[in-house]
Amino acid sequence: MSKLLRGVVAGYGAKKFGGGCFSTVIIFIILWYILGHFRVFR
């Protein structure tokens, strides 16, 4: 469940801040890593 919630939050942030296709993917990966590294949704 935490991975699903982390994915939803990272996806929302990537959609909000990403301009194009490539930048959206990069922002998603960065947010996924940050949320997992700091254990936000554990």
Steps between C-alpha positions, in 0.01 A plus 500: 500500500783742575648452151163572343455815706857609428437444128182706507671790676804484271274483196297800613815701566648402165181600320488830688865600446591318177490693178547233238515123480869462583505748787187344652669158509815647657299686766301182574820301556648772721184527711472119526858484628459789746175364645656156538828626640341705776237227565211744473236231438606219733 
